[in-house]
Amino acid sequence: MARWIMAVCLAGAACCAAGAACCAAGAEVADAAVVRDLPALSVRGVNYYPRETSWGGMWTRTPPEVWERDLALAASLGINTVRTFVSFSPAVEAAGLLEPDGTPAPAYIEKIGVFLDAAWRNGIRVILCFDFDAKRLGDGAHGGWRTALGAVSAAFGADGRVLLWDLMNEPDDDAKWTPAVRSYLAAAEPVLRASGARQLVTVGLTWRVDRLEEVGLPEVIQYHEYCPKGVLFEAGAGRVCQTVDRMRRAGGERPVLIGEFGLCTSRDPVYGAEEPLRVKAAPTTGDEAEQARVYEIVLDAAERSRIAGVLAWCLHDYPIRNPNESHFGLVRLDGSLKPAADVLRNRYRRWAGGAEKGERP
């Protein structure tokens, strides 16, 4: 199993914490204590959607055996953490997983439990990022998001298989930074706590930590490292360290995570997007060699800065028609590994070895 600085819960307590739905499903509930400490380089992660059912299909169309297979693959790369998204959208409601008032249906809670089971069997903890449709955060829908957070945290708020609660993905983006979003971010953590959540809380920033200061910083500072490849190649790991330092100045003693990083390889001449799409790819995309170089730079910076860890974006390439999003994965559409996967696996194994010995990696 993944090695963490933690005590082990009694099995009975863990079963209660995991929620009745998981027990009813017949899953074996793991003895996983809640983690409240994130030592340097302890989070060795990747962001996750299934390849064939990405985004909205994560919970509505993915068979459990796909999660099991994918999480075993992630574990083979030295990954001990995955970040994924709990969606509250019209599509999820249409699939029968949400009640009209926004409360997750029992089937949704059960699905989350099944995913956590599969992750834990593979030595992986999960960061659950809440993904609300904008209408559910509006003035007339406060009860919707509150009941949603309350139901999920009541089921899993003392479950150590959940490493962190991520309140929102990239809310500091100009298009998202609305009064409703600010109101939600200011109120969400207290709602989680009132419903029994014990895990640490974070928010997945692009980089505008100053905006988050307006509503209150979470317990873990997380930002997404997408500095243009040309700048990274010229400035190296020092450029990433500068951003980490800025996050630390804002967050004080709070742990810092790079919650996303990577490069889309749709321009790769062999494995990239098909030609009609490749010509539409943005200059920020690249090839597989450039992706591996980005990984080396960001992981070097993580080591140098001794942050809590990183999560690559993402495990899979996706069979979609957007060449700016389709090829960020560590795993190609045919299931083979890109060079960046070797970079990640070698580095994560080294970090794990250092952590187990109590040494710097």
C-alpha positions as CSV (number, residue, x, y, z in Angstrom):
1,M,0.0,0.0,0.0
2,A,1.0,3.6,-0.3
3,R,3.2,4.7,2.5
4,W,2.0,7.7,4.5
5,I,2.7,9.1,7.9
6,M,-0.4,7.9,9.6
7,A,-1.9,5.7,12.3
8,V,-4.2,2.8,11.4
9,C,-8.0,3.0,12.3
10,L,-9.9,0.1,13.6
11,A,-11.8,-1.7,10.9
12,G,-15.2,-1.1,12.5
13,A,-14.6,2.7,12.7
14,A,-13.4,2.8,9.1
15,C,-16.6,1.0,7.9
16,C,-18.8,3.6,9.6
17,A,-16.7,6.4,8.2
18,A,-16.9,5.1,4.6
19,G,-20.7,5.4,4.6
20,A,-23.4,2.8,4.6
21,A,-23.7,2.7,0.8
22,C,-20.2,1.3,0.5
23,C,-20.9,-1.4,3.1
24,A,-24.2,-2.2,1.4
25,A,-22.4,-2.7,-1.9
26,G,-20.4,-5.5,-0.3
27,A,-17.0,-3.8,-0.7
28,E,-14.3,-4.5,1.8
29,V,-13.7,-1.2,3.5
30,A,-10.0,-0.5,4.1
31,D,-8.4,0.6,7.4
32,A,-7.4,4.0,6.2
33,A,-6.8,6.8,8.7
34,V,-7.4,10.4,7.8
35,V,-4.2,12.2,6.8
36,R,-3.7,15.6,8.3
37,D,0.0,16.0,7.4
38,L,1.5,16.2,3.9
39,P,5.3,15.7,4.1
40,A,7.5,16.8,1.3
41,L,7.0,14.9,-1.9
42,S,4.4,12.6,-0.3
43,V,1.8,13.3,-2.9
44,R,2.9,11.5,-6.1
45,G,-0.2,11.9,-8.3
46,V,-2.1,12.1,-11.5
47,N,-5.4,13.6,-12.5
48,Y,-7.9,11.0,-13.7
49,Y,-10.8,10.5,-16.1
50,P,-11.4,7.2,-17.9
51,R,-10.2,7.2,-21.5
52,E,-13.5,6.4,-23.2
53,T,-15.8,8.1,-20.8
54,S,-14.0,11.2,-19.8
55,W,-15.5,14.3,-18.2
56,G,-19.3,13.8,-17.9
57,G,-19.0,10.0,-18.3
58,M,-16.8,9.5,-15.3
59,W,-19.8,8.6,-13.1
60,T,-22.6,8.0,-15.6
61,R,-21.1,5.6,-18.1
62,T,-17.9,4.0,-16.6
63,P,-18.0,0.3,-15.6
64,P,-16.2,-0.4,-12.3
65,E,-13.8,-2.7,-14.0
66,V,-12.4,0.2,-16.0
67,W,-11.6,2.1,-12.7
68,E,-9.9,-1.1,-11.4
69,R,-7.8,-1.5,-14.5
70,D,-6.8,2.2,-14.7
71,L,-5.9,2.5,-11.0
72,A,-3.8,-0.6,-11.3
73,L,-2.0,1.0,-14.2
74,A,-1.6,4.2,-12.2
75,A,-0.1,2.3,-9.3
76,S,2.4,0.6,-11.7
77,L,3.8,4.1,-12.4
78,G,4.5,4.8,-8.7
79,I,1.3,6.9,-8.3
80,N,-0.2,7.0,-4.8
81,T,-2.8,9.8,-5.4
82,V,-5.4,10.5,-8.0
83,R,-7.5,13.7,-8.4
84,T,-10.9,13.3,-10.0
85,F,-14.1,15.4,-10.2
86,V,-17.4,14.8,-8.5
87,S,-19.8,16.5,-10.9
88,F,-23.2,18.1,-10.1
89,S,-24.5,18.9,-13.5
90,P,-27.7,18.5,-15.6
91,A,-26.2,15.4,-17.3
92,V,-25.5,13.8,-13.9
93,E,-29.1,14.6,-12.8
94,A,-30.5,13.2,-16.0
95,A,-28.6,9.9,-15.3
96,G,-30.6,9.7,-12.0
97,L,-27.6,10.4,-9.8
98,L,-28.9,13.7,-8.4
99,E,-32.2,14.6,-6.7
100,P,-33.9,17.8,-7.9
101,D,-32.6,19.7,-4.9
102,G,-29.0,18.7,-5.7
103,T,-28.7,15.9,-3.2
104,P,-26.6,13.0,-4.5
105,A,-28.8,10.0,-4.9
106,P,-27.8,6.8,-3.0
107,A,-26.5,5.4,-6.3
108,Y,-24.1,8.3,-6.7
109,I,-22.7,7.8,-3.1
110,E,-22.3,4.1,-3.9
111,K,-20.4,4.8,-7.1
112,I,-18.0,7.1,-5.2
113,G,-17.4,4.4,-2.6
114,V,-16.7,1.8,-5.3
115,F,-14.1,4.1,-6.9
116,L,-12.5,4.6,-3.5
117,D,-12.4,0.9,-2.9
118,A,-10.6,0.3,-6.2
119,A,-8.1,3.1,-5.5
120,W,-7.3,1.8,-2.0
121,R,-6.8,-1.8,-3.3
122,N,-4.1,-0.3,-5.5
123,G,-2.4,1.8,-2.7
124,I,-3.9,5.1,-3.9
125,R,-5.7,7.9,-2.1
126,V,-8.1,10.2,-3.8
127,I,-8.6,14.0,-4.0
128,L,-12.2,14.6,-4.7
129,C,-12.8,18.0,-6.5
130,F,-16.4,19.3,-6.5
131,D,-17.6,20.4,-9.9
132,F,-20.8,22.3,-9.8
133,D,-22.8,23.5,-12.7
134,A,-22.8,27.4,-12.5
135,K,-26.6,27.5,-11.9
136,R,-26.2,25.5,-8.7
137,L,-23.9,28.2,-7.3
138,G,-26.3,31.0,-8.1
139,D,-28.4,33.0,-5.6
140,G,-31.4,30.7,-5.9
141,A,-29.5,27.4,-5.6
142,H,-27.5,27.8,-2.3
143,G,-29.4,24.8,-0.9
144,G,-28.3,22.7,-3.8
145,W,-24.6,22.9,-3.3
146,R,-25.0,22.9,0.5
147,T,-27.0,19.7,0.5
148,A,-24.5,18.1,-2.0
149,L,-21.5,18.9,0.1
150,G,-23.3,17.8,3.2
151,A,-24.3,14.4,1.8
152,V,-20.8,13.6,0.4
153,S,-19.0,14.6,3.5
154,A,-21.4,12.8,5.7
155,A,-20.6,9.6,3.8
156,F,-16.9,10.0,3.4
157,G,-15.8,12.8,5.8
158,A,-13.9,10.4,8.1
159,D,-12.7,8.1,5.3
160,G,-8.9,8.1,5.0
161,R,-9.1,7.0,1.4
162,V,-10.1,10.6,0.6
163,L,-6.9,12.5,0.9
164,L,-8.2,16.1,0.3
165,W,-11.4,17.9,-0.5
166,D,-10.9,20.2,-3.5
167,L,-13.6,22.8,-3.4
168,M,-13.4,23.9,-7.1
169,N,-11.2,23.7,-10.2
170,E,-9.6,27.0,-11.3
171,P,-12.1,29.4,-9.8
172,D,-9.7,32.3,-10.2
173,D,-10.1,32.2,-14.0
174,D,-11.6,35.5,-15.1
175,A,-14.7,33.7,-16.6
176,K,-15.4,31.9,-13.3
177,W,-14.6,34.5,-10.7
178,T,-18.1,35.6,-10.1
179,P,-19.9,36.8,-6.9
180,A,-21.6,33.4,-6.7
181,V,-18.3,31.6,-6.8
182,R,-16.7,33.8,-4.2
183,S,-19.7,33.3,-1.9
184,Y,-19.4,29.5,-2.4
185,L,-15.7,29.4,-1.7
186,A,-16.1,31.5,1.5
187,A,-18.9,29.1,2.8
188,A,-18.0,25.7,1.5
189,E,-15.4,24.6,4.1
190,P,-17.6,25.4,7.1
191,V,-20.4,23.3,5.4
192,L,-18.0,20.4,5.0
193,R,-16.9,20.6,8.6
194,A,-20.4,20.8,9.9
195,S,-21.2,17.6,8.1
196,G,-18.3,15.7,9.6
197,A,-15.4,16.2,7.1
198,R,-12.0,15.7,8.8
199,Q,-9.7,15.8,5.8
200,L,-7.7,18.8,4.7
201,V,-9.3,21.2,2.2
202,T,-7.8,22.8,-0.9
203,V,-8.8,24.7,-4.0
204,G,-7.3,24.1,-7.5
205,L,-6.0,27.5,-8.6
206,T,-4.6,28.4,-11.9
207,W,-2.1,30.8,-10.2
208,R,-4.1,33.8,-8.8
209,V,-3.6,33.1,-5.1
210,D,-4.3,36.8,-4.4
211,R,-7.9,36.2,-5.5
212,L,-8.3,33.3,-3.1
213,E,-7.1,35.6,-0.3
214,E,-10.3,37.6,-0.8
215,V,-12.4,34.7,0.5
216,G,-10.0,32.9,2.7
217,L,-7.1,30.6,2.0
218,P,-7.7,26.8,2.4
219,E,-5.5,24.5,4.4
220,V,-3.5,23.3,1.4
221,I,-2.4,25.7,-1.3
222,Q,-2.7,24.2,-4.8
223,Y,-1.9,25.7,-8.1
224,H,-1.7,24.5,-11.7
225,E,1.6,24.8,-13.5
226,Y,1.1,25.5,-17.2
227,C,3.9,28.0,-17.8
228,P,4.4,28.1,-21.7
229,K,6.9,25.5,-22.8
230,G,9.2,28.0,-24.4
231,V,9.6,29.9,-21.1
232,L,10.2,26.6,-19.2
233,F,12.8,25.4,-21.6
234,E,14.6,28.7,-21.4
235,A,14.4,29.3,-17.6
236,G,14.3,25.7,-16.4
237,A,13.1,24.6,-12.9
238,G,13.9,28.0,-11.5
239,R,10.9,29.5,-13.2
240,V,8.6,27.0,-11.4
241,C,10.4,27.6,-8.1
242,Q,9.6,31.3,-8.4
243,T,5.9,30.5,-8.6
244,V,6.1,28.1,-5.7
245,D,7.8,30.8,-3.6
246,R,5.0,33.2,-4.4
247,M,2.5,30.6,-3.2
248,R,4.4,30.1,0.0
249,R,4.6,33.8,0.7
250,A,0.8,33.9,0.5
251,G,0.2,30.6,2.4
252,G,2.7,30.7,5.2
253,E,3.1,27.3,6.7
254,R,0.5,25.7,4.5
255,P,1.6,22.8,2.3
256,V,1.9,23.6,-1.4
257,L,0.8,21.2,-4.2
258,I,1.1,21.5,-7.9
259,G,-2.3,20.1,-8.7
260,E,-1.9,19.9,-12.5
261,F,1.0,20.2,-14.9
262,G,1.8,18.8,-18.3
263,L,1.9,19.3,-22.1
264,C,-0.5,18.2,-24.8
265,T,1.4,16.1,-27.4
266,S,-1.1,16.5,-30.3
267,R,1.7,17.9,-32.5
268,D,3.7,14.7,-32.2
269,P,4.5,13.5,-35.8
270,V,4.0,9.8,-34.9
271,Y,1.4,9.6,-32.1
272,G,-0.2,13.0,-32.1
273,A,-3.6,14.1,-33.4
274,E,-4.6,13.2,-37.0
275,E,-3.4,15.7,-39.5
276,P,-6.7,17.6,-40.1
277,L,-6.8,18.3,-36.3
278,R,-3.0,18.7,-35.7
279,V,-2.9,21.8,-37.8
280,K,-5.5,23.4,-35.5
281,A,-3.4,22.8,-32.4
282,A,-2.3,25.8,-30.4
283,P,1.4,26.8,-30.2
284,T,1.3,25.7,-26.5
285,T,1.0,22.1,-27.6
286,G,4.0,20.0,-28.6
287,D,5.4,16.5,-29.1
288,E,6.2,13.7,-26.8
289,A,9.9,14.6,-26.4
290,E,8.8,18.1,-25.3
291,Q,6.3,16.7,-22.9
292,A,9.0,14.5,-21.2
293,R,11.2,17.6,-20.9
294,V,8.4,19.6,-19.2
295,Y,8.0,16.7,-16.8
296,E,11.7,16.7,-16.0
297,I,11.6,20.5,-15.3
298,V,8.5,20.5,-13.1
299,L,9.6,17.4,-11.1
300,D,13.1,19.0,-10.6
301,A,11.4,22.1,-9.2
302,A,9.2,20.0,-6.9
303,E,12.3,18.4,-5.5
304,R,14.2,21.6,-5.2
305,S,11.3,23.4,-3.5
306,R,10.4,20.4,-1.3
307,I,6.7,20.9,-1.9
308,A,4.1,18.4,-0.7
309,G,3.9,16.9,-4.2
310,V,2.5,17.1,-7.7
311,L,-0.3,15.7,-9.8
312,A,0.2,15.3,-13.6
313,W,-2.5,16.2,-16.1
314,C,-3.4,13.4,-16.9
315,L,-3.4,9.6,-17.1
316,H,-4.9,9.1,-20.5
317,D,-5.1,10.6,-24.0
318,Y,-8.8,11.0,-25.0
319,P,-10.5,10.2,-28.3
320,I,-11.9,13.7,-28.7
321,R,-11.8,16.2,-31.5
322,N,-10.1,19.0,-29.6
323,P,-6.3,18.9,-30.4
324,N,-5.6,21.2,-27.4
325,E,-7.0,18.8,-24.9
326,S,-6.8,15.3,-26.5
327,H,-3.2,14.3,-25.9
328,F,-2.1,15.4,-22.4
329,G,-2.0,11.8,-21.2
330,L,0.8,9.6,-20.0
331,V,-0.8,6.8,-21.9
332,R,-1.5,6.9,-25.6
333,L,-4.9,5.9,-27.1
334,D,-3.5,2.5,-28.0
335,G,-2.5,1.9,-24.3
336,S,1.2,2.3,-24.7
337,L,3.2,4.6,-22.5
338,K,4.8,7.9,-23.6
339,P,8.3,8.8,-22.6
340,A,6.9,11.1,-19.9
341,A,5.5,8.1,-18.1
342,D,9.0,6.7,-17.7
343,V,10.1,10.1,-16.4
344,L,7.3,10.2,-13.9
345,R,7.7,6.6,-12.7
346,N,11.4,6.8,-12.2
347,R,11.0,10.1,-10.2
348,Y,8.1,8.8,-8.1
349,R,9.9,5.6,-7.2
350,R,12.9,7.6,-6.1
351,W,10.7,9.9,-4.0
352,A,9.0,6.9,-2.4
353,G,12.3,5.3,-1.6
354,G,13.5,8.5,0.1
355,A,10.3,8.8,2.1
356,E,10.4,5.3,3.3
357,K,14.0,5.7,4.6
358,G,13.3,9.2,6.1
359,E,15.8,10.7,3.7
360,R,15.8,13.5,1.0
361,P,15.0,11.8,-2.3
